[in-house]
Amino acid sequence: MKNLFITFLILYLTTGCQGQTRQTSSREPEAPSSKALIGGGCDGCKLMYIGMPEVISATDTSAGWYEPGQKLMVTGTVYHLDGKTPAPGVIIYYWQTDHNGYYSPRQGLDPRVKRHGHIRGWVKTDAHGQYTLLTVRPAPYPGEAMPAHIHLSVKEPGLPNEYYTDEINFDDDPLLIPHFKKYPQENRGGSGVVRVLLQDNLQIAEHDIILGLNIPNYPEKTAVSSGLNIGEDQPSFMPFHAYGPDKGTQTCPVCQYGRFHGILYFVGNHPDWPEVKKWLSYLEQESRKREKYLKVYFVYGNALAYTRKARENELEQLGKELRIQNTALTFVPSFSDTASETHLNRINPEADNTFIIYKHRGIVDKYVNLEATAESFGLISKSLDRTRGEYFGLPEPEHR
C-alpha cells in the first residue's frame, strides 16, 4: 500500500502540486502553570506557532522541494508511548538548512523566524498517525563537524506545551559517527537516525516518533520493566555463541546482521526450561520460514553459579536436543555485564523473558513475560509480519 501511495504522490506532485499557503497567525497556546515544562523547554520551539496555518495537512511540501538539491521524502508514523498505538492529530513543526547548509531567509519571511530560515513548515498526523514531508535534503553547516539534520518539535492534542524530539540525521552522512561519539543522541521520541533509500531521483527515509519517549516531565511516562523501548536503537553487544550460527565466536548480532529483521530472546536468573524449549522450538520454525531476512538469538544471562564452560555445555546440549540449526544459542555472564556491553540492553534479570524485535538496528516491538502458548506464538508471528513492512519497491536484503 505504501508503494502505491508513494507512486500516486510522486505523480501528483509532478503534475503541478503546490505547497501549503502559509498564513500569518500566531496561535501560541498559553504556557503551562507548572515550572516543570514537558520536555524541559527548548530554545526556539515556540517559533512553531508563528505563521502556522489554520488547516494543516498530513503531507507538506516545503519551499526547498522546488529549489536546487537532492529531493527528499520523509515519511513515518507517530505512536503513543506504547510504541504501537498510532497518534492522530499531532502537529510536527520542522525547520532545516538549504542545500548549501544555511538557514537562508527569503523576501517576506517574518523577522521573528529568520534564524529558522525559509525551509520550515508543519504536518499534522492523519487518523492512522501518519505524515509525509517533501523537501530538499539539508546540507551540514559550512566548515563545521555537525552532521546535516532536520529539526523537529511536536505539539500533542491536550498537552499544554510543545517539546522537541531528536533531530533527523542520515545514516550515510560521514559526519554522523564522529559527532555521535562526542554528543550521543538522547533518543527523544526515538532514534532520529534514518536509513536513506533511493527511488529514481528521490531519496526516501522513514522516521517514526514515539510520543513521550525519553521526554522529561512527560505526564503519561511509565517505567519500562525490562529492555529498551520501541523506537530506540538496538545497541551492539557481544554474547558468546555456544550453538547454532557463529558457534564458538563472540559475535555482535546487531553489528553483523543489524540491517535485517531480528529477534533477541532474553532469559535471566529464573529459566523455566520447559517454557524455554517451547519458545526455542517455535522460534526455530520462524527462523527457517523467514531465513532470507530474519535472524533469531537466544541470549541466556543467568548470573547465578556462572562459569563459561558450564554455560557452553548447557546450551550445546540444549541445541542438540532441539535440533537447532538457524537459531543462535548465546550467553553472557549477566545482563549487567559491561565487558560484553550487555548492560546496554537494560534487561531485567528477574523477568521471565524479554523479547526484542528489531529491524535496521531499531527496536520495532517488545514483549515481556510472555508464556509459551499458541496465542503468544501468534502474537510474535503477527508482529514479524507487521514490522517487516515494505522496502519501497526495492528488493529485500538476503543473508550472505
C-alpha positions as CSV (number, residue, x, y, z in Angstrom):
1,M,0.0,0.0,0.0
2,K,2.8,2.4,0.8
3,N,4.4,1.8,-2.6
4,L,1.1,2.7,-4.2
5,F,0.8,5.8,-2.1
6,I,4.3,6.9,-3.0
7,T,3.7,6.4,-6.7
8,F,0.5,8.3,-6.6
9,L,2.1,11.1,-4.6
10,I,5.0,11.5,-7.0
11,L,2.7,11.6,-9.9
12,Y,0.5,14.2,-8.2
13,L,3.5,16.4,-7.4
14,T,4.9,16.2,-10.9
15,T,1.6,17.5,-12.3
16,G,1.7,20.8,-10.5
17,C,1.2,20.3,-6.8
18,Q,1.9,23.4,-4.8
19,G,2.9,23.7,-1.2
20,Q,0.5,24.9,1.5
21,T,-0.3,28.6,1.7
22,R,1.3,30.0,4.8
23,Q,-0.8,32.2,7.0
24,T,0.3,34.9,9.4
25,S,-1.5,33.8,12.5
26,S,0.4,33.2,15.7
27,R,-1.7,30.7,17.7
28,E,0.7,30.0,20.5
29,P,-1.1,28.3,23.5
30,E,-0.8,29.7,27.0
31,A,2.3,28.5,28.9
32,P,1.6,25.8,31.5
33,S,1.3,27.0,35.0
34,S,3.8,24.5,36.3
35,K,7.5,25.3,36.1
36,A,8.2,21.7,35.1
37,L,7.7,22.1,31.4
38,I,7.1,18.9,29.4
39,G,10.3,18.2,27.6
40,G,12.2,20.8,29.8
41,G,11.7,23.6,27.3
42,C,13.8,24.4,24.3
43,D,15.3,27.4,22.5
44,G,13.2,28.2,19.5
45,C,10.4,25.7,19.9
46,K,7.7,28.4,20.3
47,L,8.6,29.7,16.9
48,M,6.5,26.9,15.5
49,Y,3.3,28.9,16.2
50,I,4.5,31.9,14.0
51,G,2.8,31.5,10.6
52,M,1.2,28.2,11.5
53,P,-1.7,27.6,9.1
54,E,-5.3,27.2,10.4
55,V,-5.6,23.9,8.5
56,I,-2.6,21.6,8.4
57,S,-2.4,18.5,6.2
58,A,-0.7,15.2,6.9
59,T,1.5,15.9,3.8
60,D,3.6,19.1,3.4
61,T,5.8,20.3,0.5
62,S,8.5,22.6,1.7
63,A,9.9,25.6,-0.2
64,G,13.1,23.6,-0.5
65,W,11.4,21.0,-2.7
66,Y,11.3,23.5,-5.6
67,E,15.0,24.6,-5.1
68,P,18.3,23.0,-6.2
69,G,19.5,19.9,-4.3
70,Q,18.6,16.3,-3.7
71,K,14.8,15.8,-3.3
72,L,13.9,14.0,-0.1
73,M,10.7,12.4,1.2
74,V,10.5,11.8,5.0
75,T,7.5,9.7,5.9
76,G,6.5,7.8,9.1
77,T,4.0,7.1,11.8
78,V,3.7,8.9,15.2
79,Y,2.8,6.5,18.1
80,H,1.8,6.9,21.7
81,L,4.2,5.9,24.4
82,D,3.5,2.2,24.0
83,G,5.1,2.4,20.5
84,K,2.2,0.5,18.9
85,T,-0.9,2.8,19.1
86,P,-1.0,5.4,16.2
87,A,-1.4,9.0,17.4
88,P,-3.7,11.2,15.2
89,G,-3.8,15.0,15.3
90,V,-0.2,15.6,16.3
91,I,1.4,18.7,14.9
92,I,5.0,18.3,13.8
93,Y,7.0,21.5,13.1
94,Y,10.2,21.2,11.1
95,W,12.9,23.6,10.1
96,Q,16.2,23.0,8.3
97,T,19.1,24.3,6.3
98,D,19.1,24.6,2.5
99,H,21.3,22.5,0.1
100,N,24.3,24.8,1.0
101,G,23.9,24.4,4.8
102,Y,22.4,27.8,5.6
103,Y,19.1,28.8,7.3
104,S,18.6,31.1,4.4
105,P,15.9,33.8,4.5
106,R,13.7,35.0,1.7
107,Q,11.6,38.0,1.0
108,G,8.5,38.2,3.2
109,L,9.8,35.9,5.9
110,D,8.7,37.0,9.4
111,P,11.7,38.5,11.1
112,R,10.9,36.6,14.3
113,V,11.7,33.2,12.5
114,K,14.7,34.4,10.5
115,R,17.0,32.1,12.4
116,H,14.9,29.1,11.3
117,G,15.3,30.1,7.7
118,H,12.6,29.8,5.0
119,I,12.6,26.0,4.7
120,R,10.1,25.4,7.6
121,G,6.6,24.0,7.8
122,W,4.1,21.8,9.5
123,V,2.4,18.4,9.2
124,K,-0.5,17.0,11.2
125,T,-0.8,13.3,11.6
126,D,-3.8,11.7,10.0
127,A,-6.2,9.2,11.5
128,H,-3.5,6.5,11.3
129,G,-0.8,8.6,12.8
130,Q,1.0,9.0,9.5
131,Y,2.7,12.0,8.0
132,T,4.8,12.8,4.9
133,L,7.2,15.7,4.3
134,L,8.6,16.5,0.8
135,T,11.7,18.7,1.0
136,V,15.3,19.1,-0.1
137,R,18.0,17.2,1.7
138,P,19.7,19.6,4.0
139,A,23.5,20.2,4.0
140,P,25.8,20.4,7.0
141,Y,26.8,23.8,8.4
142,P,29.7,25.0,6.2
143,G,33.0,24.4,7.9
144,E,31.6,22.6,10.9
145,A,31.6,19.0,12.0
146,M,27.9,18.7,12.9
147,P,26.1,16.3,10.5
148,A,23.2,17.5,8.4
149,H,19.9,17.5,10.2
150,I,16.2,18.5,10.2
151,H,14.9,20.0,13.5
152,L,11.5,18.8,14.8
153,S,9.2,19.9,17.6
154,V,5.8,18.4,18.3
155,K,2.5,19.6,19.8
156,E,0.2,16.9,21.1
157,P,-3.5,17.5,21.5
158,G,-4.3,18.1,25.1
159,L,-0.8,18.8,26.3
160,P,-0.1,22.4,27.4
161,N,3.2,22.9,25.6
162,E,5.3,21.7,22.7
163,Y,8.6,19.8,23.0
164,Y,11.4,18.8,20.7
165,T,12.4,15.4,19.6
166,D,15.8,14.1,18.3
167,E,16.8,15.8,15.0
168,I,16.5,13.7,11.9
169,N,20.1,12.6,10.9
170,F,21.1,10.5,7.9
171,D,22.9,7.2,8.3
172,D,25.0,7.8,5.2
173,D,26.4,11.1,6.5
174,P,30.2,10.7,7.1
175,L,30.0,13.3,9.9
176,L,27.4,11.3,11.8
177,I,29.5,8.7,13.8
178,P,32.3,11.1,14.8
179,H,29.7,13.6,16.0
180,F,27.7,11.0,18.0
181,K,30.9,9.8,19.7
182,K,31.2,13.2,21.3
183,Y,27.5,14.0,21.5
184,P,25.4,10.9,21.8
185,Q,21.7,11.1,20.9
186,E,19.2,11.4,23.7
187,N,16.6,9.2,21.7
188,R,13.9,11.8,22.5
189,G,10.9,10.4,20.7
190,G,13.1,7.5,19.5
191,S,16.2,7.5,17.3
192,G,16.5,10.3,14.8
193,V,18.9,8.4,12.5
194,V,17.1,7.4,9.3
195,R,18.2,5.0,6.6
196,V,18.0,6.6,3.2
197,L,16.8,4.7,0.2
198,L,16.8,5.9,-3.4
199,Q,13.9,5.5,-5.9
200,D,14.6,7.2,-9.2
201,N,15.9,10.6,-8.3
202,L,14.1,10.7,-4.9
203,Q,15.6,9.8,-1.6
204,I,13.2,8.3,0.9
205,A,13.5,8.0,4.6
206,E,11.2,6.5,7.2
207,H,11.1,8.3,10.6
208,D,8.7,7.2,13.3
209,I,8.2,9.1,16.5
210,I,7.2,7.7,19.9
211,L,5.4,10.4,21.9
212,G,6.8,10.9,25.4
213,L,9.8,8.5,25.0
214,N,12.7,9.9,26.9
215,I,10.9,13.3,27.3
216,P,11.4,14.9,30.7
217,N,8.2,15.6,32.8
218,Y,6.0,13.7,30.3
219,P,2.7,13.1,32.1
220,E,2.0,9.6,30.9
221,K,5.5,8.2,31.3
222,T,5.7,4.8,32.8
223,A,8.6,2.7,33.9
224,V,9.9,0.1,31.5
225,S,10.1,-3.3,33.3
226,S,12.7,-4.8,31.0
227,G,14.7,-3.7,28.0
228,L,14.8,-0.6,25.9
229,N,11.6,0.8,24.4
230,I,10.2,0.6,20.9
231,G,11.6,3.4,18.8
232,E,15.1,3.3,20.4
233,D,18.2,1.9,18.7
234,Q,19.1,-1.7,19.5
235,P,22.6,-1.4,21.0
236,S,25.6,-3.5,19.9
237,F,26.8,-6.2,22.4
238,M,29.0,-9.3,22.3
239,P,27.5,-12.5,23.6
240,F,29.3,-15.9,23.4
241,H,27.8,-18.2,20.8
242,A,27.5,-21.7,22.1
243,Y,25.4,-23.4,19.4
244,G,23.9,-22.6,16.0
245,P,25.1,-19.9,13.7
246,D,28.5,-18.3,14.6
247,K,29.2,-21.1,17.1
248,G,32.4,-20.7,19.0
249,T,32.7,-17.0,18.5
250,Q,31.8,-13.8,20.4
251,T,29.9,-12.0,17.8
252,C,27.6,-8.9,17.9
253,P,24.2,-9.8,16.5
254,V,23.4,-6.2,15.6
255,C,26.8,-5.4,14.1
256,Q,26.7,-8.4,11.8
257,Y,23.0,-8.6,10.9
258,G,21.6,-5.3,12.1
259,R,20.2,-4.3,8.8
260,F,17.9,-7.4,8.7
261,H,14.9,-8.3,10.8
262,G,15.9,-9.9,14.2
263,I,14.6,-11.3,17.5
264,L,16.5,-11.2,20.7
265,Y,15.0,-13.7,23.3
266,F,16.5,-12.8,26.7
267,V,16.2,-15.2,29.7
268,G,17.8,-14.2,33.0
269,N,18.1,-15.6,36.5
270,H,15.0,-17.8,36.6
271,P,14.9,-20.0,33.5
272,D,11.8,-22.2,33.1
273,W,13.4,-24.8,30.8
274,P,10.2,-26.4,29.6
275,E,9.0,-23.0,28.6
276,V,12.3,-22.1,27.1
277,K,12.3,-25.3,25.0
278,K,8.8,-24.5,23.7
279,W,9.9,-21.0,22.7
280,L,13.0,-22.1,21.0
281,S,11.1,-24.7,19.0
282,Y,8.7,-22.1,17.8
283,L,11.5,-19.5,17.1
284,E,13.5,-22.1,15.1
285,Q,10.4,-22.7,12.9
286,E,10.0,-19.0,12.4
287,S,13.7,-18.6,11.6
288,R,13.6,-21.3,9.0
289,K,10.4,-20.0,7.4
290,R,11.8,-16.5,7.2
291,E,15.5,-17.4,6.8
292,K,16.1,-14.9,3.9
293,Y,15.6,-11.9,6.2
294,L,15.2,-13.0,9.9
295,K,17.9,-13.8,12.5
296,V,16.9,-15.2,15.9
297,Y,19.1,-15.1,19.1
298,F,18.5,-16.8,22.5
299,V,20.5,-14.7,25.0
300,Y,20.9,-16.5,28.3
301,G,22.1,-14.2,31.1
302,N,21.7,-16.2,34.4
303,A,24.3,-14.7,36.8
304,L,23.8,-17.5,39.3
305,A,26.7,-20.0,39.5
306,Y,28.1,-18.8,36.2
307,T,31.1,-20.4,34.5
308,R,31.7,-20.0,30.8
309,K,32.4,-23.7,30.3
310,A,29.3,-24.9,32.1
311,R,27.2,-22.5,30.0
312,E,28.7,-23.6,26.7
313,N,28.0,-27.2,27.6
314,E,24.5,-26.5,28.8
315,L,23.5,-24.6,25.6
316,E,25.2,-27.1,23.3
317,Q,23.2,-29.9,24.9
318,L,20.0,-27.9,24.5
319,G,20.7,-27.2,20.8
320,K,21.3,-30.9,20.1
321,E,18.2,-31.9,21.9
322,L,16.0,-29.5,20.0
323,R,17.9,-29.9,16.7
324,I,18.6,-26.2,16.4
325,Q,20.0,-25.1,13.1
326,N,19.1,-21.5,12.4
327,T,18.6,-20.0,15.9
328,A,21.8,-18.8,17.7
329,L,22.1,-20.0,21.3
330,T,24.2,-17.4,23.1
331,F,25.0,-16.5,26.7
332,V,26.6,-13.7,28.7
333,P,27.9,-13.7,32.3
334,S,24.9,-11.5,33.4
335,F,22.7,-8.8,32.0
336,S,24.7,-6.2,33.8
337,D,28.0,-7.4,32.3
338,T,30.0,-4.4,30.9
339,A,32.8,-6.4,29.2
340,S,30.3,-7.7,26.6
341,E,28.3,-4.4,26.8
342,T,25.2,-6.5,27.5
343,H,24.2,-3.9,30.2
344,L,23.3,-1.5,27.3
345,N,20.2,-3.6,26.7
346,R,18.8,-2.8,30.2
347,I,17.3,-6.3,30.6
348,N,15.7,-7.1,34.0
349,P,17.3,-10.4,35.1
350,E,14.3,-11.1,37.2
351,A,11.9,-11.1,34.3
352,D,10.8,-14.5,33.0
353,N,11.8,-13.4,29.5
354,T,12.1,-10.3,27.3
355,F,11.6,-10.4,23.5
356,I,13.1,-7.6,21.5
357,I,12.2,-7.4,17.8
358,Y,14.5,-5.1,15.8
359,K,14.8,-4.0,12.1
360,H,17.5,-1.9,10.6
361,R,19.1,-1.6,14.1
362,G,15.9,0.0,15.5
363,I,13.6,-1.7,18.1
364,V,10.2,-2.1,16.4
365,D,8.4,-4.3,19.0
366,K,8.9,-5.7,22.6
367,Y,7.2,-8.2,24.9
368,V,8.0,-9.1,28.5
369,N,7.0,-12.2,30.4
370,L,5.2,-14.0,27.5
371,E,4.1,-17.5,28.2
372,A,4.9,-20.2,25.6
373,T,1.3,-20.6,24.3
374,A,-0.2,-20.7,20.8
375,E,-1.7,-17.2,21.5
376,S,1.8,-15.8,22.3
377,F,3.3,-17.5,19.3
378,G,0.7,-15.9,17.1
379,L,1.4,-12.5,18.7
380,I,5.1,-12.8,17.7
381,S,4.3,-14.0,14.2
382,K,1.9,-11.2,13.6
383,S,4.4,-8.7,14.9
384,L,7.0,-10.0,12.5
385,D,4.6,-9.7,9.6
386,R,3.6,-6.2,10.7
387,T,7.1,-4.8,11.3
388,R,8.6,-6.5,8.2
389,G,6.9,-3.7,6.2
390,E,7.9,-2.8,2.7
391,Y,11.1,-1.6,1.1
392,F,9.6,1.0,-1.2
393,G,9.7,-1.4,-4.1
394,L,13.4,-2.3,-3.7
395,P,14.4,-5.9,-3.3
396,E,14.6,-7.1,0.3
397,P,18.1,-7.9,1.6
398,E,19.1,-11.5,2.0
399,H,21.7,-13.0,4.3
400,R,25.1,-13.7,2.7
